[in-house]
């Protein structure tokens, strides 16, 4: 089990890529939300983990992403124990 846990974090380079991608997406979402339309509207960014390895999910979590969506039950069942054991 410890081998799985060690492998479950992205490389430092990948962690930077994930963080920068999330920052870019958050900035783009923020630029499209107009407070004049609805002052309390807060969009929720849901990161889709379809086909992504647990390392990327954990890297996104480390970059403050908290909402994830998975398209396939079998992938969720594989990834959930790995990810949750590392949080």
trRosetta pair geometry for C-beta under 8 A, 3 or more apart (Angstrom, degrees):
i j d omega theta_ij theta_ji phi_ij phi_ji
1 4 5.6 -53 -159 32 43 113
1 5 6.5 40 148 -18 71 104
1 85 7.7 -104 -176 171 110 157
2 5 5.4 -52 -148 37 39 113
2 6 6.3 41 154 -21 69 102
3 6 5.8 -52 -148 35 32 110
3 7 6.4 22 156 -11 64 111
4 7 5.9 -66 -149 43 29 106
4 8 6.2 41 152 -43 64 110
4 82 6.1 -113 165 -124 117 98
4 85 7.8 39 108 81 116 143
5 8 5.5 -52 -149 16 31 123
5 85 6.4 -100 -93 121 100 113
5 86 5.9 163 -141 -90 80 93
6 9 7.7 -64 -177 20 34 95
7 55 7.1 -78 151 -71 65 112
8 54 5.3 -45 -139 118 89 119
8 55 6.0 -163 -167 -85 35 66
8 58 5.7 92 152 -18 86 157
8 82 5.6 -172 -113 171 129 101
8 83 7.4 -178 -170 -92 126 44
8 85 7.8 153 -19 78 176 96
8 86 4.8 -142 113 -68 141 152
9 15 7.6 -1 170 -71 89 120
9 55 6.2 50 135 -138 10 84
9 58 5.6 -99 -107 112 55 138
9 59 7.1 112 -165 -68 60 78
9 62 7.8 58 -140 -37 97 147
9 86 7.2 -178 -60 -169 81 142
10 14 3.7 -115 172 94 120 120
10 15 4.8 159 84 -59 112 73
10 18 6.5 120 39 -9 167 137
10 55 4.4 117 -75 162 68 101
10 56 6.2 72 -73 -83 126 45
10 58 6.8 178 -15 78 84 94
10 59 3.9 4 6 -66 133 131
11 14 4.6 90 52 9 81 102
11 15 6.9 -140 91 -9 40 86
12 15 5.5 -52 -146 33 31 116
12 16 6.6 33 155 -19 64 102
13 16 5.9 -54 -156 33 32 110
13 17 6.6 33 147 -18 64 105
14 17 5.4 -51 -150 35 38 115
14 18 6.3 38 153 -19 68 104
14 55 7.0 30 111 139 150 117
14 56 7.2 -93 164 -94 123 74
14 59 6.1 -87 124 -101 95 163
15 18 5.8 -54 -148 37 30 110
15 19 6.3 30 154 -19 64 108
15 59 4.8 -143 -109 -140 66 108
15 62 6.6 -33 -145 83 110 139
15 63 7.5 169 -172 -52 75 106
16 19 5.8 -55 -145 38 30 111
16 20 6.2 27 158 -16 65 109
17 20 6.0 -61 -147 40 26 107
17 21 6.2 25 157 -19 64 110
18 21 5.8 -56 -146 36 29 111
18 22 6.3 26 157 -16 64 107
18 56 6.4 172 -94 -151 133 74
18 59 4.2 108 35 132 165 118
18 60 5.4 -115 179 -72 126 65
18 63 5.6 -162 120 -13 97 146
19 22 5.9 -58 -150 38 28 109
19 23 6.3 30 153 -20 64 107
19 59 7.6 -104 -41 166 75 92
19 62 7.8 -63 -74 99 102 90
19 63 4.1 -167 -103 -112 74 128
20 23 5.6 -52 -145 35 33 113
20 24 6.3 34 155 -20 65 105
21 24 5.7 -54 -150 35 31 112
21 25 6.4 27 154 -16 65 107
22 25 5.7 -54 -144 39 33 109
22 26 6.1 33 157 -19 67 107
22 45 7.8 123 -153 130 87 153
22 47 7.7 -33 -104 -85 106 126
22 60 6.3 139 -67 -138 135 82
22 63 5.0 136 39 127 152 135
22 64 7.6 160 137 62 148 82
22 65 5.8 -116 -126 -57 143 115
23 26 5.8 -55 -145 38 28 111
23 27 6.3 29 155 -20 63 108
23 63 7.9 -102 -40 -179 82 123
24 27 5.8 -57 -149 36 28 111
24 28 6.4 26 154 -17 64 107
25 28 5.7 -56 -149 37 32 111
25 29 6.3 31 154 -18 66 105
25 45 6.5 113 126 -141 117 140
26 29 5.8 -54 -146 37 31 110
26 30 6.1 32 155 -20 65 108
26 45 6.4 -76 -92 -38 77 157
27 30 5.7 -54 -144 38 29 112
27 31 6.4 30 156 -22 63 106
28 31 5.8 -54 -148 33 30 111
28 32 6.9 20 156 -14 61 108
29 32 6.1 -68 -157 37 32 105
29 33 6.6 25 154 -21 68 109
29 43 5.6 -131 174 82 121 143
29 45 6.1 -132 -24 -77 168 108
30 33 6.0 -59 -146 32 33 108
33 37 7.8 -119 -173 44 58 122
33 41 6.1 -157 -164 106 114 113
33 43 5.8 -141 -77 -10 136 116
34 37 4.4 86 81 -7 102 104
35 38 7.6 -98 -156 77 36 37
35 39 5.1 42 -175 -117 85 60
35 41 7.6 -168 -115 44 47 95
36 39 7.6 29 -95 -70 19 76
37 41 6.8 -17 90 8 98 149
38 41 3.8 80 91 -32 112 116
44 67 5.6 40 168 14 108 167
45 65 7.1 -83 101 -130 112 93
45 67 6.6 148 88 58 52 114
46 67 4.7 -74 -106 126 67 111
46 68 6.8 133 -168 -122 73 12
46 69 4.9 45 161 -19 119 113
47 57 7.8 155 111 -124 129 68
47 60 5.3 150 179 172 175 156
47 65 5.1 30 -18 178 139 142
47 67 6.8 136 15 90 75 62
47 68 5.1 -33 70 -108 88 71
47 69 7.2 175 83 21 38 74
48 52 7.9 133 115 -4 59 124
48 68 7.5 134 -103 -164 18 65
48 69 5.0 -32 -105 71 67 98
48 70 7.6 141 -160 -88 61 31
48 71 7.1 34 -165 -36 107 98
49 52 4.7 -103 -162 51 63 116
49 56 7.3 160 -136 94 86 106
49 57 5.1 23 -123 -88 131 110
49 68 5.2 23 -25 -172 118 116
49 69 6.9 174 13 75 79 42
49 70 5.2 -31 62 -89 104 82
49 75 7.6 -178 111 137 98 125
49 79 6.8 170 139 142 140 171
50 69 7.9 -17 -32 106 92 81
50 70 6.5 144 -70 -147 64 51
50 71 4.4 28 -95 7 119 117
50 72 7.0 100 -124 2 86 93
50 75 7.2 97 -126 85 51 166
51 75 7.9 -65 -60 -124 34 155
52 56 4.3 -95 178 73 112 138
52 57 6.2 130 113 -49 117 82
53 56 5.4 103 60 5 70 96
53 57 7.5 -131 106 -2 42 89
54 57 5.4 -54 -150 36 42 114
54 58 6.2 38 155 -16 72 105
54 79 5.2 177 -84 -142 92 86
54 82 4.3 -48 -122 109 162 134
54 83 5.3 -147 -148 -63 100 83
54 86 7.8 121 161 12 117 143
55 58 5.9 -58 -150 40 29 108
55 59 6.2 32 151 -22 64 108
56 59 5.4 -51 -143 36 34 115
56 60 6.3 34 156 -18 66 102
57 60 5.9 -55 -151 36 29 109
57 61 6.4 32 148 -20 63 106
57 68 6.4 35 -142 -118 105 154
57 79 6.5 95 -3 -178 160 128
57 83 5.3 -49 108 -104 134 131
58 61 5.3 -50 -145 36 35 116
58 62 6.3 39 153 -21 66 103
58 83 6.1 -163 -65 -129 87 81
58 86 5.6 -26 -111 103 135 142
58 87 7.9 -147 -121 -71 91 76
59 62 5.6 -51 -148 35 31 112
59 63 6.5 22 151 -11 63 107
60 63 5.6 -61 -149 44 34 107
60 65 4.0 -33 158 44 93 141
60 68 7.6 116 96 -87 137 110
61 64 7.9 81 180 -48 32 7
61 65 5.9 -84 -84 67 35 81
61 66 7.2 80 -129 -93 73 47
61 83 7.5 134 -25 -165 150 108
61 87 6.9 -80 158 -102 154 104
65 68 7.2 82 139 -65 109 87
70 73 7.9 116 115 -87 113 26
70 75 5.6 -156 -174 94 118 107
70 76 4.3 143 97 -76 152 95
70 79 7.0 -174 -106 50 146 137
71 75 7.3 34 62 42 69 135
72 75 4.3 76 77 9 102 107
72 76 6.8 -171 94 -10 52 84
73 76 5.5 -55 -149 37 35 114
73 77 6.2 34 154 -20 68 105
74 77 5.7 -52 -146 36 32 112
74 78 6.6 30 153 -17 63 105
75 78 5.7 -56 -149 37 35 110
75 79 5.9 17 160 -8 70 115
76 79 6.1 -65 -136 46 26 100
76 80 5.6 33 170 -35 67 112
77 80 6.4 -36 -123 22 20 113
78 81 7.8 -83 177 31 24 95
78 82 7.4 2 147 -3 61 118
79 82 5.8 -72 -158 43 42 110
79 83 5.6 29 159 -16 82 114
80 83 6.0 -60 -138 42 26 105
80 84 5.8 17 169 -12 66 115
81 84 6.1 -58 -135 43 25 105
81 85 6.1 26 164 -22 62 112
82 85 6.2 -64 -152 34 22 108
82 86 6.8 7 156 -10 60 113
83 86 6.1 -73 -157 39 31 105
83 87 6.7 33 153 -33 68 106
84 87 5.8 -49 -147 19 38 115
